[in-house]
Amino acid sequence: MNLKSKNPFLGSKSFNNTSREANETVISYEDTMTVNGAINKSFILLAALLTSACISWWMAFNGYNPMLFTIGGAIIGFILVLIASFKPSTSPWVAPGYALFEGLFIGGISAYFEAAYPGVVIQAVSCTFITFIVCFALYKYKIVKVTEKFKSIVIAATLAIFTYYLLSWVLSLFINFEPIHRGNSLMSIGISVFVIIIAALNLFLDFDQIEDGAEKQMPKYMEWFSAMGLMITLVWLYVEFLRLLAKLSSRD
């Protein structure tokens, strides 16, 4: 099976290159990636992310400005993603670092949305959790099968979304440009719904990537790499739910 995934992390050449290296080297079972290992690492990263998110959240609601932590967390988190993408063997220490710094970002923007739209954070968390559980069940019981065609469609849609967001941001820096995904128009809400669907579909690719990596007996550090990729998707999904729910709330 071709080891391609959706996001710039699991979808990079890292899995392919690591797979070839594993095939060329005799590795004991204890030193290879397992599904349970990746799941355990995912819970560790989630706990780290939530813990650090509480810091910027607490600051926001106790009279402190968490903007430095929020922006700094996003920037450092992105840098750590790039490091792990190009050198997966660094994942055992890069992945926890990513979770901690990304948590600062999540806590800050969550506090911002909560202040503007009370109750929106718990709704977004609930929607993200339910989406994850549903997607996991659909994958586990083979109701949704990750075929090469499925991968191609999801990857293409994800790249299109990323390109659109990037171009919109660049244009807004130089000209008076208002992207159609902003605001609370029906078109903007429709775009948010579409992006959430694509983000949810990316979860299937993450699950397949983890399972396939374990079958190919990749090195143990790829458990951290895979867990980090899953966290990236969940963070994206959560942020998109926040934006959608905020748009819906602003129309009330």
Rosetta blueprint (number, residue, H / E / L):
1 M L
2 N L
3 L L
4 K L
5 S L
6 K L
7 N L
8 P L
9 F L
10 L L
11 G L
12 S L
13 K L
14 S H
15 F H
16 N H
17 N H
18 T H
19 S H
20 R H
21 E H
22 A H
23 N H
24 E H
25 T L
26 V L
27 I L
28 S L
29 Y H
30 E H
31 D H
32 T E
33 M L
34 T L
35 V H
36 N H
37 G H
38 A H
39 I H
40 N H
41 K H
42 S H
43 F H
44 I H
45 L H
46 L H
47 A H
48 A H
49 L H
50 L H
51 T H
52 S H
53 A H
54 C H
55 I H
56 S H
57 W H
58 W H
59 M H
60 A H
61 F L
62 N L
63 G L
64 Y L
65 N L
66 P L
67 M H
68 L H
69 F H
70 T H
71 I H
72 G H
73 G H
74 A H
75 I H
76 I H
77 G H
78 F H
79 I H
80 L H
81 V H
82 L H
83 I H
84 A H
85 S H
86 F H
87 K L
88 P H
89 S H
90 T H
91 S H
92 P H
93 W H
94 V H
95 A H
96 P H
97 G H
98 Y H
99 A H
100 L H
101 F H
102 E H
103 G H
104 L H
105 F H
106 I H
107 G H
108 G H
109 I H
110 S H
111 A H
112 Y H
113 F H
114 E H
115 A H
116 A H
117 Y L
118 P L
119 G L
120 V H
121 V H
122 I H
123 Q H
124 A H
125 V H
126 S H
127 C H
128 T H
129 F H
130 I H
131 T H
132 F H
133 I H
134 V H
135 C H
136 F H
137 A H
138 L H
139 Y H
140 K H
141 Y L
142 K L
143 I L
144 V L
145 K L
146 V L
147 T L
148 E H
149 K H
150 F H
151 K H
152 S H
153 I H
154 V H
155 I H
156 A H
157 A H
158 T H
159 L H
160 A H
161 I H
162 F H
163 T H
164 Y H
165 Y H
166 L H
167 L H
168 S H
169 W H
170 V H
171 L H
172 S H
173 L H
174 F H
175 I L
176 N L
177 F L
178 E L
179 P L
180 I L
181 H L
182 R L
183 G L
184 N L
185 S L
186 L H
187 M H
188 S H
189 I H
190 G H
191 I H
192 S H
193 V H
194 F H
195 V H
196 I H
197 I H
198 I H
199 A H
200 A H
201 L H
202 N H
203 L H
204 F H
205 L H
206 D H
207 F H
208 D H
209 Q H
210 I H
211 E H
212 D H
213 G H
214 A H
215 E H
216 K L
217 Q L
218 M L
219 P E
220 K L
221 Y L
222 M H
223 E H
224 W H
225 F H
226 S H
227 A H
228 M H
229 G H
230 L H
231 M H
232 I H
233 T H
234 L H
235 V H
236 W H
237 L H
238 Y H
239 V H
240 E H
241 F H
242 L H
243 R H
244 L H
245 L H
246 A H
247 K H
248 L H
249 S H
250 S H
251 R L
252 D L
